[in-house]
Structures are given as structure tokens and as C-alpha cells.
Amino acid sequence: MKIIAYKCPKCKDLVYSRAQHDLRSCSCGAIFVDGGFEYTRIGFNKTPPESVEIEVHINKKELYMDWNFNINKYGIIKGE
């Protein structure tokens, strides 16, 4: 499944929201994304994040379960 993630200009993490009220921040706290597949809300300190289309090998229901049960396997890909 392809989703839109946002790349932090500071720490290079890729961050995406898994569910409607899933507010995710990068490791350094410079950006956040919220809204899952319902809406997109992005916040940043100084520099806007770059949007990147990525492929995740999971479906919407599994992403929701990952968020809802606080498993937190998905939603952030650590930068290099």
C-alpha cells in the first residue's frame, strides 16, 4: 500500500499518521503529522517537511490496530 509520509529536514525521519487521531512526531520533535487517512495536518518549527510517497506492506486495518493497541511498529521510519 502506498502512503504519504513527511521527511523531517532536521533528523531525516519519515513520519506518517496511521489513524484519524494518531499524532506522530519525528525523533527530534521538529515536525508532526496527524489525521491518518481522514485528513492531513502537518506542523513544523521552521522548515516545512518534504512529502514522500512510500510503500508499506500492511493494510489500513493493520495500521489502525497498530495505533489503537499502542503497538507502534509503524508510523515512523528513522532517518539516517
C-alpha positions in Angstrom: 0.0 0.0 0.0 1.3 3.4 -0.9 1.1 6.2 1.7 2.4 9.8 2.0 5.0 10.3 4.7 6.8 13.5 5.7 10.5 13.8 5.9 12.0 15.9 8.7 14.5 18.4 7.4 16.5 18.1 10.6 16.7 14.4 11.7 15.6 12.9 8.3 12.9 10.7 9.9 9.9 9.8 7.7 6.7 10.2 9.7 3.1 9.2 8.8 -0.2 9.0 10.7 -1.9 5.6 10.9 -5.3 6.7 12.1 -7.6 9.7 12.4 -6.3 10.9 15.8 -2.8 9.5 15.5 -0.4 12.4 16.1 3.1 11.3 15.2 6.3 13.4 15.7 9.8 12.8 14.4 12.6 11.9 16.8 13.8 15.4 17.2 10.3 17.0 17.5 10.7 19.4 14.6 7.7 18.1 12.7 4.4 16.2 13.3 1.7 14.7 11.2 -1.9 13.9 12.2 -5.1 12.6 10.6 -4.4 9.2 9.2 -6.4 8.6 6.0 -9.2 11.0 7.0 -7.4 14.4 6.8 -3.8 15.6 6.9 -2.5 18.1 9.5 1.2 18.9 9.5 3.2 21.0 11.9 6.8 22.1 11.8 9.2 24.5 13.6 10.9 26.4 10.8 11.3 24.4 7.6 8.3 22.6 6.1 8.8 18.8 5.7 9.1 17.2 2.3 6.2 14.8 1.3 7.4 11.4 0.2 5.3 8.5 -1.2 6.4 5.3 0.4 5.3 1.7 0.1 4.3 -0.1 3.4 3.5 -3.8 3.4 0.5 -3.6 5.6 -3.2 -2.6 5.1 -5.3 0.2 6.7 -6.9 -2.1 9.2 -3.5 -3.3 10.5 -2.2 0.3 10.7 -5.2 1.2 12.7 -4.7 -1.8 15.1 -1.0 -0.8 15.4 -2.1 2.6 16.6 -5.2 1.6 18.6 -3.4 -1.1 20.6 -0.3 1.1 21.1 2.0 -1.5 19.4 3.8 1.3 17.5 5.6 -0.8 15.0 4.6 1.6 12.2 4.3 5.4 11.8 7.9 6.4 11.8 11.0 5.4 9.8 14.1 6.6 11.5 16.4 8.8 9.4 20.0 8.0 8.5 
